[in-house]
Structure formats: C-alpha cells, structure tokens
Amino acid sequence: MPESTEFTIDASRRSVFHLNELWRYRELFFFFTWRDIKIKYKQTVLGFLWAILQPLLMMIIFTFFFARALNIPSGNLPYPLYVFSGLLVWNLFSSGLTSAANSMVSNAPIIKKIYFPRLVIPISSILVALFDTLMGFLLFVLLLIFYQQPVFWWAVLVWPFCILIASLATLGLGLWLSALNVKYRDFRYVIPFLVQVLFFLTPVIYPSSLIEAPALQYVLALSPMYAVVELFRYPLTGQVHDTLLVSISLGANAVFLLVGALYFRRTEDFFADFA
Amino acid sequence: MKPILEVAHVGKKYRISHRAGPYLSFRERLLQSLSFDRTEAEDFWALNDVSFSVMPGESIGIIGRNGAGKSTLLKILSKITPPTTGRIVSRGRIASLLEVGTGFHPELTGRENVFLNGSLLGMKRKEIELKFDEIVAFSGVEKFLDTPLKHYSSGMQLRLAFAVAAFLEPEILIIDEVLAVGDAEFQKKCLGKMEDVSKSGRTILFVSHNMAAVENLCSHGMLLKDGRLVEMGRVGDVTRSYQTSFAGVHSQSWVPAKGADGLCFTSIEITLKGEQPTHSLQVQVKLASNRPHAKAFVAFDIVNSMGSPVLQAIPRSAPFIEYRAGEIPLTVTIQLPPLIPDTYSLSAWVGAHHNETYAWERDVVSFEITESPIKGRNFPHSHHNGLLIAHSDIQHG
C-alpha cells in the first residue's frame, strides 16, 4: 500500500474534517451520486426528461396563475423566463436540501456497518440535485433562445457562481439538518415545512420589489437562496434589486455553512449509535 | 517488530434510557433537560478497559457469549463508533466485514453492485476492474451479471457479496460472523478463502460462535465476558476455557412470582451435562401446592432461539405426583439429540391430564449448545438445514 497506514482511534473529538481522507475516498462521491441518479430514474419511461419536465410544468402553472390571473410584475423579463430562472436554482436547493437532510437516515444500514467519511453521503445527494439542475439548465438555454432574450456576456461567470453558491447554501443547511435528523426524527417533519416556507420567502415567483416594508426585506434577505435567485437573473435584467440585501444573504449563507459543517463534524462520530 | 494493532484501555459506554426508543424525539430531549429527574438513564459499559496487541500475521479469534462486547469491539476497530475511553494504534489498513453486501441495492445490476460495494469497502475503482473477473468467477453468477439484484436468489446475492469481500487486500481484516448464512458448500469455500488470507501473512480478527472454525483459522484467541477481556492466548487454550465455562456448570434457575394457587413449580434449575453429540440436560424442579389435587405428571418442551419447537420430554406418561404438604423435588434427565449450536429454552408443564393443566411455565430457563454435534466440522450450522444432525455412515465407495 503506498499510503502511510499508521493511524490512531481514540475518544478525542476533532473539530475539523480530514480533508486528505475525503480525497482518498473521492471515488465514493462518484459511486453514491451515480447510484442515486441511476435509481431515481430506473423503471421510468421518461427517464432524465423528468428533470426537465418538473420545472417546465411548474413554470407553466405559475405563469398561468401569477402572471395572467394576479398580474405579478416581472420587470423587463417575460414572466415565464423570470419564474423559470428562479425555479431552476430553487429546485437545486429544495430537492438537494430534502434529500441531503434525509440522506443519513436513509443510508443508516450502511453507516452502521462500514466506515467511510460520512460527509460523502449528504454531498452526494446534493450532487444528484445538481445533476438535475444542469439538465434543467439546458432547457433554460432553449427558453432564452425561444424568447429571444438578450443576455449580458458575463452570464458565463455569474451563472456558474450562482450554482456554486446555491450548492453551498444547500450543503450548509443540509449538513445541519441531516445531523439533527439522525438524532431527532422530528426533523423529518420539519424539513418539508421549512422548504415550503423558504420558497415563499424567496423571490422565486414574485420580484422582491413587491415587498415594500424595508424591515421585512432584511428578514427575507436572510433566506439562503435570496442572493442566488437575485444574482442568477442579473445577466438577464442587468440590475440587482439591492446589493446590500444580496450581501446580507451571502453572509447568512457563510454562517449557515459554518454552523452546519461544525455541527455535522461534532456529531458524525456518533451517527452509528443513533441511526 | 512493532505490533500491527495496539489496543489500550478501550471502553465504550452507552446510556440506556429505560423508556425511550433507540432515538430521541426533540420533545423528550427538551423535557429531559427541563426536569431534574435523571434516574431513568443508566450508564452501561458494553466494553470496559480492554487492552491487547496483535503482531503482524497473527490471527485472533474473538469469542464470548452474546452481549460480551464482541460486536462493540469490532465496531470500534472498524471506526464505525468511537471508543469512550482508551486508544487504538493501527499500523495497517483495516477492512471490516461486519456484514456481507453492505450497500447492495436491489435495483442495480450485479456488475454495478460489485463496483459500489467494492468502493464502499475501500477498494479503488482500478483495483476492482483488475480483479473483476476473479470476483465474478468466485461468486459463480456470471450469467446474471447484468440482471438487477432484486431478481437474484438470496444465496446468489450472498455469494456475490462475499466474493467482493474476499478480494480485499488490507493488512488487517475484521470479520464478524458473516458466514452464519448461506449453504454449506459456499460456507466451506469462504472458510477456505479466509484460510488463504491468514496464511498469506495478513492479520485477521474473527468473531464466531463456531469453535471449530475459530481453531482452524486463528492462531490466538481472546475471550470476552461482560465487556472485559478475561483471557488471551493460544487458540486451543482459549476455546477450551470458553467451553468449560459452559460444561457442567452452566445452570440456570427460575423462581416464580408469589401468589399461585394449586400445584405449581416453585423452582426450575437446569444443568447441561456431557458433550456433543451425547449431551444430557438435568432438570431439577420443585413443586408445591397449597391444597389437595389429583395425581399429576410433568412434561418439558424445548424450543430453539427462533422459537421453533425441537422436542418434548415426558418422563412418565401417567400421573404419579401425589399431594403432600411442602415441596416436592423432582430430578429429570433428558437425553438430548445431536442439536446444532444455538440457545435453547425450556418450558415446564404440570397437570393431571393432557387437557387439564395445573401450571405451565414457558421458556423460563435456557441453555446454550456451542459445539457442533460433528467433531471437526469447520463450517457453521444454519436453522434452514434442520435443527438436528443425524449420525450417518458411508458403506460403499
């Protein structure tokens, strides 16, 4: 074996992740992600098309109800594009968060029988959601062409950045909830509710300019996805509603990620005892 | 030469809560932290101050009764759960097989599962690709490689799972009693493979209830009792002291709750005597009655750990116990058939007629058979192949 193999096991608790160990297990990220994608679309007739169909159908529904019936403004963007761009990154967050938060419990049989860095499991489930998002992104590009929407060139920088931030936002909350879920199964019921609430707090289907009370705007900016959704539309609209609010949201994200990772690290050694 | 594995003062404490399930609800946790009453949680040391070291190439059989801490020790060594106290230094890559086929998914094909399982066990993708043909050949499921696992028989799944594990090449291999399943033919093959591993100079830690397999595979033995290491040494010595800890002295007694009316058992004590395949079970019962009764007789049932009835013993099939004040002692010796290793429990019945029961104490005492009825058999027994081993001979060929 080429690696140095001496190691110790003891009762002490470390507060940092073993990054080199994670690197050694890098193939496991691939295998878990690949397994989950494979299983997700196994025995479905439409297969990967579902990744595209879901946001598309949601877009049609929201367009019908909000744009037509309620006359929600969407700035200088056609409403379908407005809502689809929001849903694209939102779905990454919501499905990634839901599956990451439940991932430890659903993989409990493996956790109890074999050692590997536990971090692999929630990260892989977010990678599955990321895969769906990338499929949805292809449809997004088609929609942009269909609506002949002008796009600023720096979109190529902003969009990958947004998807990265969305993944990290999902990871922060996902790690936290997955660790809590192992110990307290109450969180199984909290998660769908939390996702639902955040959906309405984040300007996915309505513009944030719709909310006039400034105090409320600051609260909404604490939503981890606020910055992502706002920034993702930036290359389309050329304007950001409020840079301060976006900065608050990015800051909130960093805090969530830090807290989530710390809590996960502090509890992961004991997952096998609780799961 | 330095030991490949050094275990120093390792202990594992669990908190046992007397009312909660295996996991907490948030509400319970809140209530717990608000109340001052903490008597309901109790500390339990599954493993207590265990120290030993293993030299490269040694293979250790870990034996002990159920609940002795064997599985906890393996879990700690496999890094699945951290120790509460102590420290372990390992100078080699550890792979552990606490279960075969961990992570197998029914929707994936055999081929896909080999890769997933192999990578969970710590193999690199390249390694798996390199050994893939050998793994498949060992498992004998070539034809079904691209069939989803859900269409496999359980035997085929097991073979495939063991085949992956058999091609691991760690310096230290930890094996729980994974071979207690599967058909006899395959079990032999697995034990053969494990012997190869131990002969190739790698270190094996092997937990089993099968003494013959332990003796065959291991150079050293380690006996655990109630979370403590009580003996470590040459394998023959340790397995012998494990067995003598049962033989002759393994007795269990039972005393009923107060307030019975009519003829009833006041104590039942059993002692397992002799050795396989001619064990006998001595049952000493005491009966008493607070009022006169018709003449009675007794019967004993033995069931295995799965609850399947194994046999019934009726020492005298006509009523013979007459009423008398005070206790009536009775000693019954039951000649046991060649039972496979398991934990058996005994029920005692007393009545005046087969449909007139005075007392029936179900599963009140138990005894454990640890040895195979066949000397030198080195593969495990399974309920699926019957509970008794018949004596058989070969006349021709």
Interface residues (C-beta under 8 A of the other chain):
Chain A: M1 E3 T5 E6 F7 T8 I9 D10 A11 R13 Y25 E27 L28 F31 R35 K38 I39 K42 Q43 P109 I110 I111 K112 K113 I114 Y115 F116 V182 K183 Y184 R185 D186 F187 D269 F270 A272 D273 F274
Chain B: Y14 P22 Y23 L24 S25 F26 R27 R29 K75 I76 L77 S78 K79 I80 T81 P82 P83 T84 T85 G86 R87 I88 V89 S90 R91 G92 R93 S96 L98 E99 T102 G103 H105 E107 L108 E112 F115 L116 S119 L120 L121 G122 K124 R125 E171
